[in-house]
């Protein structure tokens, strides 16, 4: 994952947190209790529930909300919690205590991003009450709305039908996945599903399938990169038919439109697989094509690379790891043959043949060679 500009810690923003709590008290959206806590009064904010669809009436006693006798109403939530013996605390105008669960987020974003911003992400399980509380806090404190123009709530990863969590002991860490499969396979695995869709994760099967699919997707681009160097002088050669050149440009436009429509990364990948079949028809004669023709064939791959970060290892290594990519496909084919799935084995052979890779089996194993373009 690429680095971001800020890695904020709540304890570094205590002045901003205290300032925002004070604004909410001064504007009449929050109140101090006898023990020195400060609560947000949900009834004062008519827009509460507009993100999740929750109704305040449904949050009355008898629901899952914890009853706190210090609060005016069960749905009110804490902004500043009075100090508890043995827990960290900081001084405030209302007495020693600590920030509530929600206030640090809006205080920090107000400082770093301003009172309104475009995009907010998070898991589906955070939509209520956490993100609902953020909206209530920020819009009441600043008087500006909406806090966020676009919310992107991601589906949760589950294993064996249960949410993946440390408490259940069913966690497979990112470090483990990166060590075993590499960053591009992991990125492909996440992008090959809509971000709001839940992911059912099977440790061996899910990422193995993603590795094999990613190898098929990236192989035509690897072949193109082995012939095309952006830094090299223009190469004279055959040009592509006008229809194919137009199709490449049209596809780039469609990919952009698809991503702009609720970030449909799975559909982007599906369209790129289809483009790979068209590119495969030209792979045997890549060495005869002009650099412009090669760039045209590569344009949709380049767009995905620059926009979603796939294929970065292709850019960095050129053709040097083509053997490793083909090796992944051969391993998958061998496993399919071992379990008697000859249809899958034939499909992998045909997919490799379509991109100019021919397989030959003998008593020692499987060998491969390029056909057409060298």
N, C-alpha and C positions, 0 to 999 in steps of 0.2 A: 504494500500500500504506500502510495506516495506521501511524503511528509506534508504537514499542514503548517500554517503560519503561527498558530498559537496552541500551547498546551496549558490552559489555565488551571490553577488550583484554587479552590474556594477560599482557602486561608490567605491567599495573596490579595483577595478582593473584599476583605471585611469592611473597609470604608464604604465601598459601593453598595454592599449588602445592607449595611445600616442606613445608608442614605435612602435606598429604595423602600425599606420598611417604614422609615420616617415619612416619606412621601405618601404612602398608603394610609398611615395614621392621620396625617394632616388633611388628606382629601376625604376622610370619612369612610374609607373602605376597610379599615382594620381597627382593632381595639386591644388594649392592654388588660390582662387579667390580674387578679390579686397576687398570683404567685410570680409575676414578672414576665410571663409569656405574652406574645403578641399573636393574635389570630386574624386571618382574613375573613371578613363577613360576606359570605357568598351571596346572601340575599340582596346586598347592595349593588351587585354586578348583574344586570339583566341578561348579559350575553353568556353567562356560565352554562356550559353544556353544548354550545353551538358546534364544537368540533366533533364531539363523540356522540351527540344526540341524547345524552343523559338529561333527564328531567330532575330538577331539585326535589320535587315531591317524592320521587322514588328513593331518595337518599335519607328519608326520615327514619326514626327509630323502628327497629324490626328488620332493618337491612344489615348488610355486613359492616357498616360503619361503626367504629369503636365509639362508645359513649364517653365523653369527657365533660364532667360537670362544670368545668371552667368556661366552656364554650357557650355562646349564645344559641347555637343550633348545631345539630350533629354534623352537617355538611361543612361547617367552617374548618379551615385547616391552618396549621401553625406556620407562622412566618419567623418567629423568634421563640425558641424554647428555653424556658428558665433553667438555670444550671441544675444539674443532678449530681450529687456527691459521687466522686470517682470518675466522672466523665470530663473531657476537655470543655473549657468554657472561655468566653471572652467578655470584656466589659461592653456595655451598651447603655443608651439613655434609659432603658427599662430594667436595668439590672444585669448581672452576669448571666450568660447563656450561650446558646449556639444557634446557627441558622437552621431553619426548617428544611425539608427535603426539596422544595421547589424554588425558593427565593434566590439561591446562588446562581441558577441558570439565567434568570432574567436580568439579574444585576450584572453578571459578567457579559452577556450579549449586548446589553445596553451600552456598556463601556467599549467593547471591541467592535460591534457591528452597527450600533446606533439603535434608535427606538423601533425601527422597522427593518426587516430584511426579507430576502426572497425565499430562501429554502431552509427547512428544518427537517431533519431526519430523526429516526428512532424506531424502536421495535413497536409492533402493534400493541403490545402489552403496556406501553407507556402513554397511549392516546388518552386514557382516563385512569387515574386522575391527574397524572403528572403534567401532560401537555395542556390539559384544560386549565390547570392552575397557572401555568406559565402565561397563557393568554389573559386570564383574569388579572394577574399581578401587573403585567407589563402595560396592558391597555388602560387599566385604572390609574397606574402611576404616571403615565405620560399623557393620557387623553388622546393618543393616536391609535388608529386601527386601520387595517388589521396588523397585528404583530408580525405575522408571516404570510407571504403570498401563497406559498405552496408547501404543503406538508407531505412528506414521503415516509409512510409507515411500513417498515419491512416485516415480512413474514418471519416466523421463528423457525430455527433449526431444531428438529426433533430426532430422537434416536429410539427406535422400537416403540414409536407412538407416544413417547414422552418428551417434553421439553428438555433440551440439553442443558444441564446445570450441574454445578459442583456438588450440590446437596444430594443429588441422585446418583452421583458417582459415574455418570455416563458422558463425561467430557472427553473430547478428542481435541487437543490444543492446536492452535494455528502453527505453533512451532513444529509440532509433530508432522502436520500436513505439509508444511513447507519443506521440511527435511526429506520427506518421503516422495513428494510429487512435484515440488517446485512451485514458484509463484504464478506462472502463467496458467498451469492446469487448475490451480485453486481459483484464480480469477475467472477462468472460463466456466468453472463449475457454478459460481455464483451468478455470472452474467447469463448463463443458459437457462435462467428461470426468471419470471417477472418478480420484481423486488417485493411485491406484496404477497406473493405466493409462499406458503410454508414449504420448507425443505425437509423431506424425510431422509435422514442421513444413515447410510449403511457403510461403515468405515472402509471395508474392502471394495464393495461393489460400486459405490457412488463415485469415488475419485478414480478408480480404475476405468470406469466407463467414460468419465470426463477426460482422462488422459488419452484414451484411444480416439475419442471424438475430436479432441483438440489436435491430435496428430494429423487426422484426416483433413481438418479445416486448414491447418497451417501449411500443409505440404505443397500445394500449388504456389503459395507465396514464397516458400523457400526456394522452389525452382526458379521463380522469377528473380529473386534476389541474387541467385547464383550467376545470373546473366546480366543483371542491371546494377550499375553503380552510379548513383546520382552525382558523385563527384568526378566521374570519368568524363572525358570529352564525348561529345555527341557521336553516336554510332550510326552509320548509314546502313540501311537495310530495308526490308519489306515493311510496308505500312499495313495497318489493320483495315478491314472494310469499314466504310463510313457507318454502317448500321451498328457494328460492334463498338466503335468509338462512342457513338451516341448512347448506346446501352450502358456503357461504363459511367458516363456523366449522369445519365438518368438515375442509375442505381445509387450513386453518391447522394443525389438529391433525395431519393426515397429513404435512404438510411437516416439522413438528417431529420426528415419528417417523422419517421418511425420513432426515433429517440425523443423528439420533441413532444410526441403524443404519449405522455405518461411513462416515459423512459422504458420503452418496450425492447429491452436488450435481447431477449430470446428471439424476437422476430428479426432483429438485425442479424443475429447469427444465422438464422434460417435462410435469410436472403443471401448471405455470404456463401453458404454451402451451395446454393443454386448457382451463384456466379462461379464458384470453383469448377462446376461441371463445364461451363463454357470456356474457362481458362484452360482446362485439361485438353481440349481439342487443339490448342496451340502449343502445348508443351513440347511435342516432338520437333518443332521447328523454331524454338526460341532463339537458337544461334543465328537464325537468318533475319530476325526482326530488328528494326531500328530501335534506338533507345527510347524514342517517343512512343512507339508501339508497346514496348515493355512497360513504360510508365503508365500508359492507359490501362493495360491489363491489371496493373498493380494498384490503380487508384482506389478502388473500394477497400482493399486491404489496408492501404495507407490511411484512409479515413478512419477505419475502425482502430488502427494502431494509435493514431494521434488522439482520438476521442475517448476510447475505452481502455487504452493501455495494453491491449492484446498484441502479440507478435513482437514484443520488444526484444526478446532474445533472438528473433530472426534478424532484426536490424543490427544487433550487436555482433552476431556471429556469422552472418552471411550464410554460406553453404557448409560451414565446418561441422555443424551438428545435424546435417541431413541424415547421416548414418544412424544417429541416435533416434531420430524421429521414425525412420523406417523400422528400426529395431523394435520400437514400441508396438508398431502395427504387426510385425512378424510374431512377437510374443503373444499378442492377442489372438492372432490366427492359430498359433500352436495350441493355446489353451482351448480354443473352440474345437479344434480337431480332436484333442485329448478327451473332451467330454462328449464327443460324437455330434457336435453341432456343425455339420459340414456346410449347411446353408450360410451360416455366419462366416465360416472360413472362406468360402467362395466369394462372399460379399467383400471381405477385406482384400482378397487377391484382386478382385475386379476394381476396387477403389484405388489400389496402388497402380494397377495397370493404366487406369484412366489418367493418372498424372505422370505417366512415363516411367514407372518402376515395375520391372518384370521379376517375378520370383521363380526360383528353380529348387525343387526338393530333391534330396538324395539321401543316402544312408547316414550321412554325417549331419544333416540338418537342412536348413533353408539358406540359400544364397540369393542375393539380389543384384541387379544392375540397371542402370538407366538405359532407356531406349530413346532413339531420336536424338534430341539435344544433349550434348555432353557437358 
